[in-house]
Amino acid sequence: MTRRDLLKLGALSPAAAHINAAPRRRPNVLFLFADDQRFDTLHGLGNPQIHTPNLDRLAHRGTAFTEAAIMGGTVAAVCAPSRAMLMTGQTLFHVDRSIVRPAASKPAERRPFHLFPELFRQHGYETFSTGKWHNGEPLFARCFTTGENIFFGGMSDHLHVPVADFDPSGRYPADQRHTGGKFSSELFSDSAIRFLAERRRDRPFLAYVSYTAPHDPRMAPREFAHLYPPSKIVLPPNFLPRHPFDNGELEIRDETLAPWPRTPEIVREHIAAYFAMITHLDAQIGRVMCALEDSGETSNTIVVFAGDNGLALGQHGLLGKQNLYEASVRVPLVIAGPGLPKGARSDALCYLYDLFPTLCDLASIPAPDTVEGSSLAPLLHGRSKQVRDSMFFAYKDVQRAVKKDGWKLIRYHVKGQSTTQLFNLRRDPWEMTNLADDPAQVGRLHALDGELRRWTAECERA
């Protein structure tokens, strides 16, 4: 049986933490990005309900960061600021002023920024993109030298995605756009496979393959949907029919995808459809990985898999991502490649925006001083066990949170009402027991409030 056959079967390499051979030339980068895929949706990382053989194999080839997260969102379409943070290496409120909602800020408040594909392009890389962009045509033009089946919107029917092929002028007029002729994950994978087969061979490449799955509408092909009978789905322990209080965003579009009160039956249907979308996506990622192997570049390519945000899907009575619970802010993150550990796990606190300086370090490209993230390379190379000791999260102007030492504080300010939640994540990972009123936690609340104020001052200033 060939290595390609093993990949198609999802065979796992041994999980020993040994090291790949070091690269002999500047490494390629293959970035695989999922839309709305939650942190706990890989079979190989502890979810027995889901089938993800190809992502499992990638995780066993590299390092899985089990505490990776986004900082939150300033708009309901959380994926827009998430992708802006990833691309610039900057924090939430800074990308909000510069990229997501620049018209709502003063010019002096907009920080200068670079985008990581733009930087790699300037350092001689051929930069390719397919799939979802969501940060506007002008920024795409700064980043990429080529592309195919590019989706500039936020969400779409997976069988009728409006796409455009690469336009060197960067204008992408309406009359040059078309509708994709197959399921989105297959469409974008086809484009990535063509690029890997036909690309220039005289310089390294950066390929950004950005899927629209498993974002709704969740409409996986029948053979994948049949893998997940809703009656077999196990409900999350923190399932609730309704959220216990107004969090400031209970009537957003994502929350109207199912009626209130949520029932176990309808939540099982949503989770089953979500898992089916992820397993179909996993199969398409397997095709791309086969193409990389066929190209002969596997041994010199850094492969990153990540998701842009999580999703509640019945947890706490919520369905969407417009909240700061673990299911919505935490994301999958796997990095594999030459000279990097295999079969490793890191529980270091990290953000997606740390990937900009990380990829720069791994490719020996100096990161610009506009980047605010911290490189994960010291973690990958065993020189450090953490890059920060706490994390900050925010959603619009109604939710703020901080996470430190296994504890999480969430503050809500909605329609003149304040609500506080305090969770011991080590004992209560599903965030079910609110300890905010426990007299024994007064000191902890005070300390976490101080950390929240520190992060807020640092991130919200211009």
C-alpha positions in Angstrom: 0.0 0.0 0.0 1.4 3.4 -1.0 1.6 6.4 1.4 -1.1 8.0 -0.8 -3.4 5.1 -0.1 -2.7 5.4 3.6 -3.7 9.0 3.5 -7.0 8.3 1.8 -7.7 5.7 4.5 -6.8 8.2 7.2 -4.0 6.0 8.6 -2.2 7.6 11.5 1.5 7.9 11.9 2.9 6.9 15.3 2.3 9.6 17.9 5.8 9.7 19.2 7.2 13.2 19.5 10.1 12.8 17.2 11.3 15.4 14.7 11.1 15.6 10.9 14.3 16.2 8.9 15.1 19.9 8.7 14.4 21.7 5.5 17.1 22.4 3.0 15.5 25.5 1.4 12.9 28.1 2.3 9.7 26.1 3.2 6.4 26.3 1.4 3.3 27.0 3.4 -0.1 25.3 2.9 -2.7 27.0 5.1 -6.1 25.1 5.4 -8.8 27.2 7.0 -12.2 26.0 8.1 -15.3 28.2 8.6 -17.1 27.8 12.0 -15.2 24.7 13.0 -15.0 24.3 16.8 -11.9 23.3 18.7 -13.3 19.9 19.8 -14.2 18.5 16.4 -11.3 16.2 15.6 -11.7 12.5 16.4 -7.9 12.1 17.1 -8.0 14.9 19.6 -10.7 13.4 21.8 -14.1 13.5 20.0 -15.3 9.9 19.6 -18.5 11.0 17.8 -16.9 12.4 14.7 -14.9 10.9 11.8 -11.9 13.0 10.7 -9.2 10.6 9.5 -7.2 13.1 7.4 -7.1 15.8 10.1 -6.2 13.2 12.6 -3.3 12.1 10.5 -2.2 15.7 10.2 -2.4 16.2 13.9 -0.2 13.1 14.4 2.3 14.5 11.9 2.5 17.8 13.8 1.7 19.8 16.9 -1.9 20.4 18.0 -2.5 23.6 20.1 -5.4 22.6 22.3 -6.0 26.1 23.8 -5.9 28.1 20.6 -8.6 30.8 20.4 -9.8 34.0 18.7 -10.1 37.2 20.7 -13.9 37.6 19.8 -15.8 39.8 17.5 -16.8 43.5 17.0 -19.6 42.5 14.6 -22.0 39.6 14.4 -20.1 38.1 11.5 -17.3 37.1 13.8 -15.4 35.5 11.0 -14.6 39.0 9.5 -12.5 40.3 12.4 -11.1 36.8 13.0 -9.7 36.7 9.5 -8.4 40.2 9.8 -6.6 39.4 13.0 -5.1 36.3 11.3 -3.9 38.2 8.3 -2.4 41.2 10.2 -1.2 39.6 13.4 -3.1 42.4 15.3 -5.6 42.5 18.1 -9.4 42.7 17.8 -10.1 46.4 18.2 -7.1 47.5 16.1 -8.3 45.4 13.1 -11.9 46.7 13.7 -10.7 50.3 13.1 -8.4 49.5 10.2 -10.2 46.7 8.3 -13.6 45.6 9.6 -15.2 49.0 10.2 -12.7 51.8 9.2 -15.5 54.3 8.5 -16.5 54.1 12.2 -13.1 55.3 13.3 -10.9 58.4 12.9 -7.8 58.1 10.6 -5.5 58.6 13.6 -7.0 55.5 15.2 -6.2 53.2 12.3 -2.9 51.4 12.8 -0.7 50.6 9.9 -0.6 46.9 9.1 1.0 44.3 6.9 -0.7 41.0 5.8 1.2 37.8 6.1 0.7 36.6 2.5 1.7 40.1 1.3 4.9 39.8 3.3 5.7 36.3 1.9 5.0 37.7 -1.6 7.5 40.5 -1.0 10.1 37.8 0.0 9.8 35.9 -3.3 6.9 33.5 -2.6 4.3 32.6 -5.1 1.1 33.3 -3.2 -2.1 31.6 -4.1 -5.6 31.7 -2.7 -8.9 29.9 -3.2 -12.1 30.0 -1.2 -13.4 32.6 1.3 -11.7 35.9 1.8 -14.2 38.2 3.5 -11.8 41.2 3.9 -12.4 43.0 0.6 -10.9 43.0 -2.8 -8.2 45.6 -2.2 -6.5 43.6 0.6 -6.7 40.4 -1.5 -4.9 42.2 -4.3 -2.1 43.1 -1.9 -1.6 39.5 -0.8 -1.7 37.1 -3.8 0.0 36.6 -7.1 -2.6 34.1 -8.3 -5.9 32.5 -7.3 -9.0 30.6 -8.5 -12.6 30.3 -7.3 -12.3 33.2 -4.8 -15.3 33.9 -2.7 -15.4 37.5 -1.4 -18.6 37.1 0.6 -19.4 35.8 4.1 -21.7 32.8 3.5 -23.4 31.1 0.7 -25.3 28.0 -0.5 -22.6 25.4 -0.8 -23.8 24.3 -4.2 -24.0 27.8 -5.7 -21.0 29.8 -4.4 -20.5 33.1 -6.2 -16.8 33.1 -7.1 -14.2 34.9 -9.2 -10.9 33.9 -10.6 -7.8 35.9 -10.1 -7.8 39.4 -11.6 -4.3 41.0 -11.7 -6.0 44.5 -11.7 -7.6 43.7 -8.4 -11.0 45.0 -9.5 -13.0 41.8 -9.8 -16.0 43.3 -11.8 -19.4 41.7 -11.5 -19.4 40.5 -15.1 -16.3 38.4 -14.5 -17.8 36.5 -11.6 -19.6 33.1 -11.8 -21.3 30.4 -9.7 -19.2 27.5 -8.7 -20.4 24.3 -10.3 -20.0 21.9 -7.4 -20.0 21.6 -3.6 -17.9 24.4 -2.0 -15.4 22.1 -0.3 -14.8 20.2 -3.5 -14.6 23.4 -5.6 -11.9 25.0 -3.5 -10.0 21.7 -3.1 -10.0 21.3 -6.9 -8.5 24.7 -7.3 -5.8 24.0 -4.6 -5.0 20.7 -6.3 -4.6 22.4 -9.7 -2.3 25.0 -8.2 -0.1 22.3 -6.6 0.2 20.5 -9.9 0.8 23.5 -12.1 2.6 26.0 -10.0 5.9 27.6 -10.7 8.8 25.5 -9.5 11.5 28.2 -9.3 10.3 29.7 -6.0 8.5 28.6 -2.8 4.8 28.9 -2.5 2.2 30.0 0.1 -1.2 28.5 -0.6 -4.2 29.8 1.4 -7.1 27.4 1.0 -10.1 28.9 2.9 -13.2 26.8 3.0 -16.8 27.9 3.7 -17.6 24.6 5.5 -18.8 23.7 8.0 -20.7 27.1 8.1 -24.4 26.8 7.5 -26.4 26.0 5.5 -25.3 22.6 6.6 -26.1 20.5 3.6 -23.4 17.8 3.4 -23.7 15.2 0.6 -26.0 12.3 1.5 -23.3 9.7 2.0 -21.8 11.9 4.7 -25.1 12.9 6.3 -25.9 9.2 6.6 -22.9 8.7 8.9 -24.6 10.7 11.6 -28.1 9.7 12.6 -29.4 12.4 14.9 -30.7 9.8 17.4 -27.2 8.6 18.0 -25.7 12.1 18.8 -24.9 12.7 22.4 -26.0 16.1 23.7 -23.4 18.3 25.3 -23.6 18.3 29.2 -24.3 22.0 29.2 -27.3 21.8 26.8 -30.1 24.2 27.8 -33.4 25.1 26.3 -32.7 28.8 26.7 -29.8 31.0 27.7 -30.4 31.9 31.4 -30.1 35.7 30.9 -29.9 38.3 28.1 -26.3 38.3 26.8 -26.9 41.1 24.4 -27.2 39.0 21.3 -30.0 36.5 21.7 -32.0 37.4 18.6 -29.1 37.5 16.1 -29.5 35.6 12.9 -27.5 32.6 14.1 -29.8 32.2 17.1 -33.0 32.1 14.9 -31.9 28.9 13.1 -33.9 26.9 15.6 -36.9 27.9 17.7 -37.1 28.5 21.5 -37.0 26.6 23.7 -34.3 24.4 22.1 -35.3 20.8 22.2 -32.9 17.8 22.5 -34.1 16.6 19.2 -33.5 19.7 17.2 -30.0 20.3 18.8 -29.1 16.7 17.9 -30.1 17.4 14.3 -28.0 20.5 14.2 -24.9 18.7 15.6 -25.4 15.8 13.2 -25.5 18.1 10.2 -22.4 19.9 11.5 -20.4 16.8 12.0 -21.4 15.6 8.5 -20.1 18.8 7.0 -16.8 18.4 8.9 -16.3 14.8 7.7 -17.0 15.9 4.1 -14.5 18.7 4.5 -12.0 16.3 6.0 -12.3 14.1 2.9 -11.5 17.1 0.7 -8.6 18.1 2.8 -7.3 14.5 2.3 -7.4 15.1 -1.5 -5.3 18.3 -1.1 -2.8 16.5 1.1 -2.5 13.7 -1.6 -1.8 16.4 -4.2 0.9 17.9 -2.0 2.5 14.5 -1.7 2.2 13.9 -5.5 4.0 17.3 -6.0 7.0 16.0 -4.1 6.9 19.0 -1.7 5.6 17.4 1.5 9.0 17.2 3.1 9.5 21.0 2.6 6.0 22.3 3.4 4.6 23.7 6.6 0.9 22.7 6.8 -1.4 24.7 9.1 -5.0 23.7 9.8 -7.2 26.1 11.8 -10.8 27.3 12.2 -11.9 31.0 12.2 -14.2 30.6 15.3 -16.3 28.1 17.1 -20.0 27.6 17.5 -22.4 26.9 20.4 -24.8 24.4 18.8 -27.0 24.0 21.8 -24.6 24.7 24.5 -25.9 27.2 27.1 -29.1 27.4 25.1 -27.2 29.1 22.2 -26.6 28.1 18.6 -24.2 30.7 17.3 -20.7 32.2 17.9 -21.7 35.6 19.3 -20.6 34.8 22.8 -17.5 34.2 24.8 -18.0 30.6 26.0 -15.2 28.1 25.2 -17.2 26.5 22.4 -17.3 29.7 20.5 -13.9 31.3 21.0 -11.7 28.2 20.9 -10.6 26.8 17.6 -8.6 23.9 16.2 -5.0 24.6 15.4 -2.4 22.1 14.0 1.0 23.0 12.6 3.1 20.3 10.9 6.2 20.5 8.8 9.9 20.0 8.3 11.9 20.3 11.5 8.8 20.4 13.7 7.7 17.9 16.4 5.4 15.1 15.4 2.5 13.8 17.5 2.9 16.7 20.0 0.3 18.6 22.0 0.6 22.0 23.5 -1.8 23.6 26.0 -0.2 27.0 25.8 -2.6 29.9 25.5 -2.4 31.2 22.0 -4.4 33.2 19.4 -4.8 32.8 15.7 -3.1 36.1 15.3 0.1 34.5 16.6 0.4 32.6 13.4 1.7 35.6 11.5 5.0 35.9 13.5 5.1 32.1 13.8 5.2 31.5 10.0 7.7 34.3 9.7 10.0 32.6 12.2 9.6 29.2 10.5 10.4 30.7 7.1 13.2 33.0 8.4 11.4 36.1 7.4 11.6 39.1 9.8 8.1 39.9 11.2 7.2 43.6 10.8 6.8 45.7 13.9 3.1 46.2 13.2 2.5 42.6 14.4 1.2 42.3 17.9 1.1 38.5 18.1 3.7 36.2 19.7 5.5 33.6 17.7 4.7 30.0 18.6 8.1 28.9 17.2 9.7 28.7 20.7 6.9 26.3 21.7 7.4 24.2 18.6 11.1 24.0 19.2 10.9 23.3 22.9 12.5 26.5 24.0 9.4 27.7 25.9 6.1 26.3 27.4 4.0 29.5 27.0 3.9 32.8 25.2 1.3 34.5 27.5 -0.2 33.7 30.8 -3.7 35.0 30.2 -6.2 35.7 27.4 -8.7 38.4 26.7 -12.0 38.1 24.8 -14.6 40.6 23.7 -17.9 40.7 21.8 -19.2 44.0 20.6 -19.7 46.4 23.6 -21.8 43.9 25.6 -19.4 41.1 26.7 -15.8 41.0 28.0 -13.9 38.1 29.4 -10.4 37.1 30.7 -8.9 33.6 31.2 -6.0 32.9 33.5 -4.7 30.0 35.5 -7.6 27.7 34.6 -10.2 30.3 35.5 -12.5 32.4 33.3 -14.3 35.6 34.2 -17.1 36.9 31.8 -18.7 40.3 32.4 -21.9 41.3 30.6 -23.4 44.8 30.3 -26.7 44.7 28.5 -29.5 47.4 28.6 -28.2 48.8 31.9 -27.9 45.4 33.5 -24.6 43.8 34.6 -24.1 40.1 34.9 -20.9 38.2 36.0 -19.9 34.6 35.4 -16.9 32.9 37.0 -15.9 29.4 36.0 -13.2 27.0 37.2 -12.3 25.5 33.8 -10.2 22.8 35.2 -13.0 21.3 37.2 -15.8 22.7 35.0 -14.7 22.7 31.4 -18.3 22.9 30.2 -18.8 26.2 32.1 -21.9 25.0 34.0 -21.3 26.2 37.6 -21.1 30.0 38.0 -18.9 30.8 41.1 -19.3 34.6 40.9 -21.3 34.7 44.1 -19.1 32.3 46.0 -17.6 34.3 49.0 -14.5 32.1 48.7 -13.8 33.6 45.3 -13.8 37.3 46.1 -10.1 37.6 45.9 -10.0 35.7 42.6 -12.7 38.0 41.1 -10.7 41.0 42.1 -7.5 39.7 40.5 -9.3 38.7 37.3 -11.0 42.1 37.1 -7.5 43.7 37.3 -6.3 41.4 34.5 -9.4 42.3 32.5 -8.8 46.1 32.9 -5.1 45.6 31.9 -6.1 43.8 28.7 -8.8 46.2 27.9 -6.5 49.2 28.2 -3.9 47.5 26.1 -6.2 46.3 23.3 -8.7 49.2 23.1 -6.2 52.0 22.8 -5.5 53.4 19.4 
